[in-house]
Amino acid sequence: MRRALSATRISRAGGAAAAAPPAAYKAEFIAIAEALEAGNNRFLGQGNLRDLSRELRDPRLNAERRMALSARLASELLRAGRLEDAGAKIDQAMRLARRFPDFAAQDTSRFRLRALWHLRNAELENCITLRNADCCLLPLEGGGRHRIKGPAEAARRDYGRILQRNPEDAEVRWLYNIVSMALGEYPDGVEEDWRVPEQRFASQADIGRFVDVGGELGVDVFDLCGGVAVEDFNGDGRLDVVTSTYDPRGEMHLFLGGSGLTFRDGSKGSGLEDQLGAFNPFPADYDADGDVDLFVARGGWLQDDGKIRNSLLQNDGSGRFTDVTRAVGLAAPAYPTQAAVWGDFDGDGQLDLYVANESRSGMDRKAATFPSQLYRYDGDGGFGECAAEAGVQNERFAKGVTAGDYDNDGDLDLYVSNWGPNRLYRNDGKGHFQDVAGQHGVHEPRGRSFATWFFDQDNDGWLDLFVTAFQAKLEDVALWYLGEADRGVRPKLFQNRDGRFQDRAVELGLDRPMLPMGATFGDLDNDGWLDVYLATGDVGLETLTPNVVLRNAGGQSFQDVTTAAGLGHLQKGHGIAFADLDDDGDQDLYNQLGGFFPVDRFSNALFENPGHGARFLHVRLEGTQSNRSAIGARLDVFVEEDGQERRIHRAVGSVSSFGGSPLRQEIGLGSAQRILAVEVTWPGSRRAVRYEGIPLDASIRIVEGEENFARLPLYPGG
């Protein structure tokens, strides 16, 4: 098929043969890490430490200025992970404050800083050093309570001092409750006026408790924030797990799945260990050779310092990856990003790539312009950039992107989630786009949007749109749990009615601030309705808010099942994957955890699904005329359930911008007695191909153009 757009070719591809030696990549990324650390970057730079230390050495400083600088330096040292040095500077600031009794009587910032220092020590000595499956799961019970109590007790005393002076401080009230839980003193040991009511943690339904087995299985990588991708990377039929981290010195990891819920570390020699500072991975078979490759986004949040090249990692079929970024034309220009999406946007049967960059030009006219990029694949190993011609440069601070055929006209549309009005780019079928977000009323949530996705929330065959809101503070989340009014922005769930959208978030039970960073969807209880997992937090060390897990109750509402499921993790969450990692029919959960500052590392979690006795079907689609990954295909499963025919709808490749679930469709069938048929609508076609005779509780492959399906083995273990 001839291309509708004449993409500008950046370089000629040479595939793996044109790539540099792996050692060169590692050296390249180490040099980037050194530059970031040497600068004044808010998250990773050490420049502020040097500047503050130099100023504090000035003998002419008066005591008041020295006190203020000591507190600032203590905060920087804490974020850098130099806890002992931070503690010494905090003590110095406290001693100096005693010289100003009137000021000290009113100012609580020193107590807040010292409490935060104690809180981080409490996490280090208990949740990290003595980590177990219950650590940091709200409400803190069992193994989640601290064995080494001293740091939490000290934090509680300081938070108590602040509340005595300002009992309305919602953020401090929240943290006071958290440390009280850690000490086993909640609820009775918390003053009634400061207490979070127990019922605010209650779940609206019970779907069984998921258990974190990540440490037991050796897949609990300890690092900063990042992403996850789950696919069969080595072609043995079992799902593998790839993790990444934005830590500029942190490596990617590959865990190869075995029978049942078992893994072996396949990182060494995979090529992933040479990929440092990889914020977020996006899997797809871009070159249509039958294995799953990875695109890795870098530089998110780092503004001008984030002009770090992304990586395209070509899989040789055995789970060994070669960096072909420069060879295929994806290395330059490099802009800060964490979000991208694969899709065949011009209908030629080849996967293209959209990279949503963090341009600040819409927020500040003097700020850098980082337009988003649309790379078209030429089918011969290379990509050309054509976002301007296609009309999708966005020119906003993008934090999420998803692709889906919202109007059911046979081509993939784009939704870009921004800090500022969002974009809904409607595809004309030839790869030209028009922003119709305002026309459809889907430009919100206002302020700061984040992770987003298309999914069929109500199983009517039309893709709905979920957009998370990040315009909130810890105070807003705390106020919600306290049952008081807050100012946090709510997420949006736009239900699709024949191509027209209606916001039903409030009606469906989403009327609360949640601060999600990573998020995605899947089927927690195999009932055939898609549920939502929101991994929460922000950059602040004090922002300890529980992940939120929402069960889709038959398309009519979302029920909060967080605490009943044991999934209310307090640490900062990013990449989330729903995946049946042990092939037993239900979806387990991988949660990539960790914050932004060097001190804020945490171990990733793998939550095993307890099972619900429901039926299931795994479907792996393989395109021939369509792209081989079948991204953009639509799938309908018709079952007989309780004597009635029921339809369950899925869209392949419609994934979250910060989630890493596999492309194979893992479909819960509830209490179905039999599968009546499976219908596949391939990308670019509006004609459904029907398959019958498919067994329950099976895994199948359907190849485009073939009349019959193939049954695949399952590997549930002993």
Solvent accessible surface area in square Angstrom, and as a share of the most:
residue,aa,sasa,rsa
1,M,174,0.78
2,R,225,0.82
3,R,64,0.24
4,A,46,0.35
5,L,4,0.02
6,S,92,0.59
7,A,30,0.23
8,T,96,0.56
9,R,76,0.28
10,I,72,0.36
11,S,38,0.25
12,R,157,0.57
13,A,22,0.17
14,G,38,0.37
15,G,19,0.18
16,A,49,0.38
17,A,102,0.79
18,A,61,0.48
19,A,27,0.21
20,A,46,0.36
21,P,93,0.58
22,P,78,0.49
23,A,76,0.59
24,A,45,0.35
25,Y,14,0.05
26,K,56,0.24
27,A,61,0.47
28,E,42,0.19
29,F,4,0.02
30,I,61,0.31
31,A,57,0.44
32,I,44,0.22
33,A,0,0.00
34,E,90,0.40
35,A,69,0.54
36,L,11,0.06
37,E,46,0.21
38,A,58,0.45
39,G,26,0.25
40,N,84,0.43
41,N,15,0.08
42,R,143,0.52
43,F,13,0.05
44,L,7,0.04
45,G,13,0.12
46,Q,52,0.23
47,G,1,0.01
48,N,49,0.25
49,L,11,0.06
50,R,113,0.41
51,D,64,0.33
52,L,7,0.04
53,S,37,0.24
54,R,135,0.49
55,E,63,0.28
56,L,15,0.08
57,R,164,0.60
58,D,37,0.19
59,P,122,0.77
60,R,206,0.75
61,L,33,0.17
62,N,97,0.50
63,A,22,0.17
64,E,98,0.44
65,R,97,0.35
66,R,53,0.19
67,M,10,0.05
68,A,43,0.33
69,L,0,0.00
70,S,0,0.00
71,A,25,0.19
72,R,129,0.47
73,L,5,0.03
74,A,0,0.00
75,S,30,0.19
76,E,36,0.16
77,L,7,0.03
78,L,1,0.01
79,R,75,0.27
80,A,24,0.19
81,G,34,0.33
82,R,116,0.42
83,L,24,0.12
84,E,152,0.68
85,D,59,0.31
86,A,0,0.00
87,G,7,0.07
88,A,61,0.47
89,K,53,0.22
90,I,3,0.01
91,D,71,0.37
92,Q,46,0.20
93,A,2,0.02
94,M,16,0.07
95,R,133,0.49
96,L,15,0.08
97,A,1,0.01
98,R,169,0.62
99,R,160,0.58
100,F,56,0.23
101,P,92,0.58
102,D,122,0.63
103,F,91,0.38
104,A,19,0.15
105,A,54,0.42
106,Q,149,0.66
107,D,33,0.17
108,T,26,0.15
109,S,64,0.41
110,R,18,0.07
111,F,22,0.09
112,R,78,0.28
113,L,25,0.12
114,R,49,0.18
115,A,0,0.00
116,L,28,0.14
117,W,54,0.19
118,H,32,0.14
119,L,6,0.03
120,R,10,0.04
121,N,22,0.11
122,A,0,0.00
123,E,9,0.04
124,L,67,0.33
125,E,60,0.27
126,N,7,0.04
127,C,7,0.04
128,I,33,0.17
129,T,96,0.56
130,L,56,0.28
131,R,53,0.19
132,N,59,0.30
133,A,42,0.32
134,D,50,0.26
135,C,10,0.06
136,C,6,0.04
137,L,10,0.05
138,L,5,0.03
139,P,35,0.22
140,L,11,0.05
141,E,103,0.46
142,G,57,0.54
143,G,31,0.30
144,G,3,0.03
145,R,109,0.40
146,H,14,0.06
147,R,185,0.67
148,I,73,0.37
149,K,87,0.37
150,G,41,0.39
151,P,18,0.12
152,A,1,0.00
153,E,69,0.31
154,A,12,0.09
155,A,0,0.00
156,R,45,0.16
157,R,141,0.51
158,D,2,0.01
159,Y,1,0.01
160,G,9,0.09
161,R,93,0.34
162,I,1,0.00
163,L,0,0.00
164,Q,138,0.62
165,R,109,0.40
166,N,68,0.35
167,P,62,0.39
168,E,130,0.58
169,D,20,0.10
170,A,2,0.02
171,E,37,0.17
172,V,0,0.00
173,R,16,0.06
174,W,0,0.00
175,L,3,0.02
176,Y,8,0.03
177,N,1,0.00
178,I,7,0.04
179,V,2,0.01
180,S,0,0.00
181,M,5,0.02
182,A,3,0.02
183,L,14,0.07
184,G,36,0.35
185,E,70,0.31
186,Y,28,0.11
187,P,30,0.19
188,D,132,0.68
189,G,35,0.34
190,V,3,0.01
191,E,82,0.37
192,E,134,0.60
193,D,118,0.61
194,W,25,0.09
195,R,74,0.27
196,V,0,0.00
197,P,41,0.26
198,E,99,0.44
199,Q,132,0.58
200,R,74,0.27
201,F,18,0.07
202,A,66,0.51
203,S,33,0.22
204,Q,123,0.55
205,A,28,0.22
206,D,116,0.60
207,I,10,0.05
208,G,27,0.26
209,R,118,0.43
210,F,1,0.01
211,V,75,0.43
212,D,13,0.07
213,V,13,0.08
214,G,0,0.00
215,G,37,0.35
216,E,144,0.65
217,L,40,0.20
218,G,45,0.44
219,V,1,0.00
220,D,39,0.20
221,V,18,0.10
222,F,94,0.39
223,D,9,0.05
224,L,1,0.00
225,C,0,0.00
226,G,0,0.00
227,G,0,0.00
228,V,2,0.01
229,A,0,0.00
230,V,0,0.00
231,E,1,0.00
232,D,23,0.12
233,F,0,0.00
234,N,32,0.16
235,G,61,0.58
236,D,53,0.27
237,G,36,0.34
238,R,58,0.21
239,L,8,0.04
240,D,0,0.00
241,V,0,0.00
242,V,0,0.00
243,T,0,0.00
244,S,1,0.00
245,T,2,0.01
246,Y,10,0.04
247,D,15,0.08
248,P,9,0.06
249,R,110,0.40
250,G,12,0.12
251,E,58,0.26
252,M,1,0.00
253,H,45,0.20
254,L,2,0.01
255,F,8,0.03
256,L,15,0.08
257,G,8,0.08
258,G,26,0.25
259,S,51,0.33
260,G,8,0.08
261,L,26,0.13
262,T,70,0.41
263,F,31,0.13
264,R,155,0.57
265,D,90,0.47
266,G,13,0.13
267,S,10,0.06
268,K,190,0.81
269,G,48,0.46
270,S,3,0.02
271,G,16,0.16
272,L,0,0.00
273,E,34,0.15
274,D,17,0.09
275,Q,2,0.01
276,L,5,0.03
277,G,12,0.11
278,A,0,0.00
279,F,1,0.00
280,N,4,0.02
281,P,3,0.02
282,F,13,0.05
283,P,22,0.14
284,A,0,0.00
285,D,8,0.04
286,Y,5,0.02
287,D,31,0.16
288,A,48,0.37
289,D,77,0.40
290,G,48,0.46
291,D,19,0.10
292,V,19,0.11
293,D,0,0.00
294,L,0,0.00
295,F,2,0.01
296,V,0,0.00
297,A,0,0.00
298,R,3,0.01
299,G,6,0.06
300,G,0,0.00
301,W,31,0.11
302,L,8,0.04
303,Q,89,0.40
304,D,69,0.36
305,D,65,0.34
306,G,0,0.00
307,K,110,0.47
308,I,18,0.09
309,R,14,0.05
310,N,11,0.05
311,S,0,0.00
312,L,0,0.00
313,L,2,0.01
314,Q,35,0.16
315,N,2,0.01
316,D,86,0.45
317,G,27,0.26
318,S,46,0.30
319,G,3,0.03
320,R,134,0.49
321,F,14,0.06
322,T,44,0.26
323,D,7,0.04
324,V,1,0.01
325,T,0,0.00
326,R,134,0.49
327,A,11,0.09
328,V,1,0.00
329,G,3,0.02
330,L,7,0.04
331,A,15,0.12
332,A,57,0.44
333,P,69,0.43
334,A,24,0.19
335,Y,39,0.15
336,P,0,0.00
337,T,0,0.00
338,Q,0,0.00
339,A,0,0.00
340,A,2,0.02
341,V,5,0.03
342,W,9,0.03
343,G,0,0.00
344,D,15,0.08
345,F,1,0.01
346,D,7,0.04
347,G,34,0.33
348,D,26,0.14
349,G,16,0.15
350,Q,55,0.25
351,L,2,0.01
352,D,0,0.00
353,L,0,0.00
354,Y,0,0.00
355,V,1,0.01
356,A,0,0.00
357,N,0,0.00
358,E,0,0.00
359,S,0,0.00
360,R,35,0.13
361,S,31,0.20
362,G,62,0.60
363,M,104,0.47
364,D,73,0.38
365,R,237,0.87
366,K,193,0.82
367,A,18,0.14
368,A,29,0.23
369,T,70,0.41
370,F,6,0.03
371,P,20,0.13
372,S,2,0.01
373,Q,8,0.04
374,L,0,0.00
375,Y,6,0.02
376,R,2,0.01
377,Y,9,0.04
378,D,54,0.28
379,G,40,0.38
380,D,88,0.46
381,G,19,0.18
382,G,0,0.00
383,F,0,0.00
384,G,4,0.04
385,E,40,0.18
386,C,6,0.04
387,A,0,0.00
388,A,67,0.52
389,E,89,0.40
390,A,2,0.01
391,G,37,0.36
392,V,0,0.00
393,Q,64,0.28
394,N,5,0.03
395,E,57,0.26
396,R,61,0.22
397,F,9,0.04
398,A,0,0.00
399,K,1,0.00
400,G,0,0.00
401,V,1,0.01
402,T,0,0.00
403,A,4,0.03
404,G,3,0.03
405,D,13,0.06
406,Y,3,0.01
407,D,26,0.14
408,N,31,0.16
409,D,46,0.24
410,G,20,0.20
411,D,25,0.13
412,L,14,0.07
413,D,0,0.00
414,L,0,0.00
415,Y,0,0.00
416,V,0,0.00
417,S,0,0.00
418,N,0,0.00
419,W,33,0.12
420,G,21,0.21
421,P,73,0.46
422,N,2,0.01
423,R,44,0.16
424,L,0,0.00
425,Y,6,0.02
426,R,94,0.34
427,N,1,0.00
428,D,77,0.40
429,G,33,0.32
430,K,128,0.54
431,G,0,0.00
432,H,64,0.29
433,F,20,0.08
434,Q,125,0.56
435,D,53,0.27
436,V,8,0.05
437,A,2,0.01
438,G,57,0.54
439,Q,142,0.63
440,H,36,0.16
441,G,36,0.34
442,V,0,0.00
443,H,71,0.32
444,E,62,0.28
445,P,1,0.01
446,R,149,0.54
447,G,34,0.33
448,R,102,0.37
449,S,0,0.00
450,F,2,0.01
451,A,0,0.00
452,T,0,0.00
453,W,0,0.00
454,F,0,0.00
455,F,3,0.01
456,D,4,0.02
457,Q,0,0.00
458,D,25,0.13
459,N,16,0.08
460,D,50,0.26
461,G,6,0.06
462,W,56,0.20
463,L,1,0.01
464,D,0,0.00
465,L,0,0.00
466,F,0,0.00
467,V,0,0.00
468,T,0,0.00
469,A,3,0.02
470,F,15,0.06
471,Q,66,0.29
472,A,18,0.14
473,K,134,0.57
474,L,6,0.03
475,E,64,0.29
476,D,12,0.06
477,V,5,0.03
478,A,0,0.00
479,L,27,0.13
480,W,54,0.19
481,Y,14,0.05
482,L,14,0.07
483,G,52,0.50
484,E,70,0.32
485,A,95,0.73
486,D,28,0.14
487,R,200,0.73
488,G,6,0.06
489,V,13,0.07
490,R,60,0.22
491,P,5,0.03
492,K,41,0.18
493,L,0,0.00
494,F,6,0.02
495,Q,2,0.01
496,N,0,0.00
497,R,104,0.38
498,D,89,0.46
499,G,9,0.09
500,R,157,0.57
501,F,26,0.11
502,Q,99,0.44
503,D,55,0.29
504,R,53,0.19
505,A,2,0.02
506,V,98,0.56
507,E,107,0.48
508,L,0,0.00
509,G,41,0.40
510,L,0,0.00
511,D,68,0.35
512,R,14,0.05
513,P,2,0.01
514,M,7,0.03
515,L,1,0.01
516,P,3,0.02
517,M,1,0.00
518,G,0,0.00
519,A,0,0.00
520,T,3,0.02
521,F,29,0.12
522,G,4,0.04
523,D,2,0.01
524,L,0,0.00
525,D,14,0.07
526,N,7,0.04
527,D,26,0.14
528,G,0,0.00
529,W,51,0.18
530,L,10,0.05
531,D,0,0.00
532,V,0,0.00
533,Y,1,0.00
534,L,1,0.00
535,A,0,0.00
536,T,1,0.00
537,G,1,0.01
538,D,28,0.14
539,V,25,0.14
540,G,15,0.15
541,L,12,0.06
542,E,49,0.22
543,T,2,0.01
544,L,6,0.03
545,T,2,0.01
546,P,5,0.03
547,N,0,0.00
548,V,4,0.02
549,V,0,0.00
550,L,3,0.01
551,R,51,0.19
552,N,0,0.00
553,A,22,0.17
554,G,28,0.27
555,G,4,0.03
556,Q,140,0.62
557,S,36,0.23
558,F,7,0.03
559,Q,44,0.19
560,D,25,0.13
561,V,0,0.00
562,T,10,0.06
563,T,29,0.17
564,A,30,0.23
565,A,0,0.00
566,G,2,0.02
567,L,0,0.00
568,G,0,0.00
569,H,4,0.02
570,L,5,0.02
571,Q,3,0.01
572,K,2,0.01
573,G,0,0.00
574,H,2,0.01
575,G,1,0.01
576,I,1,0.00
577,A,1,0.00
578,F,0,0.00
579,A,1,0.01
580,D,1,0.01
581,L,11,0.05
582,D,8,0.04
583,D,11,0.06
584,D,67,0.34
585,G,5,0.05
586,D,11,0.06
587,Q,16,0.07
588,D,1,0.00
589,L,1,0.00
590,Y,1,0.00
591,N,1,0.00
592,Q,0,0.00
593,L,0,0.00
594,G,2,0.02
595,G,1,0.01
596,F,1,0.00
597,F,3,0.01
598,P,29,0.18
599,V,16,0.09
600,D,5,0.03
601,R,67,0.24
602,F,1,0.01
603,S,12,0.08
604,N,0,0.00
605,A,0,0.00
606,L,0,0.00
607,F,0,0.00
608,E,61,0.27
609,N,7,0.03
610,P,66,0.41
611,G,30,0.29
612,H,64,0.28
613,G,81,0.78
614,A,25,0.19
615,R,84,0.31
616,F,18,0.07
617,L,0,0.00
618,H,2,0.01
619,V,0,0.00
620,R,65,0.24
621,L,14,0.07
622,E,41,0.19
623,G,5,0.04
624,T,79,0.46
625,Q,154,0.68
626,S,8,0.05
627,N,2,0.01
628,R,84,0.31
629,S,12,0.08
630,A,0,0.00
631,I,7,0.04
632,G,15,0.14
633,A,0,0.00
634,R,25,0.09
635,L,0,0.00
636,D,14,0.07
637,V,0,0.00
638,F,30,0.12
639,V,0,0.00
640,E,46,0.21
641,E,29,0.13
642,D,106,0.55
643,G,57,0.55
644,Q,128,0.57
645,E,121,0.54
646,R,40,0.15
647,R,91,0.33
648,I,0,0.00
649,H,6,0.03
650,R,14,0.05
651,A,17,0.13
652,V,5,0.03
653,G,7,0.07
654,S,7,0.05
655,V,43,0.24
656,S,1,0.01
657,S,1,0.01
658,F,2,0.01
659,G,12,0.12
660,G,4,0.03
661,S,21,0.13
662,P,10,0.06
663,L,24,0.12
664,R,16,0.06
665,Q,21,0.10
666,E,18,0.08
667,I,1,0.01
668,G,0,0.00
669,L,0,0.00
670,G,9,0.09
671,S,59,0.38
672,A,2,0.02
673,Q,92,0.41
674,R,133,0.49
675,I,12,0.06
676,L,39,0.20
677,A,1,0.00
678,V,0,0.00
679,E,35,0.16
680,V,0,0.00
681,T,28,0.16
682,W,11,0.04
683,P,30,0.19
684,G,62,0.59
685,S,41,0.26
686,R,174,0.63
687,R,169,0.62
688,A,48,0.38
689,V,40,0.23
690,R,121,0.44
691,Y,8,0.03
692,E,109,0.49
693,G,67,0.64
694,I,7,0.04
695,P,41,0.26
696,L,31,0.15
697,D,45,0.23
698,A,0,0.00
699,S,6,0.04
700,I,0,0.00
701,R,81,0.30
702,I,0,0.00
703,V,20,0.12
704,E,24,0.11
705,G,77,0.74
706,E,92,0.41
707,E,152,0.68
708,N,115,0.59
709,F,52,0.22
710,A,40,0.31
711,R,147,0.54
712,L,39,0.19
713,P,85,0.53
714,L,49,0.24
715,Y,49,0.19
716,P,70,0.44
717,G,36,0.35
718,G,134,1.29
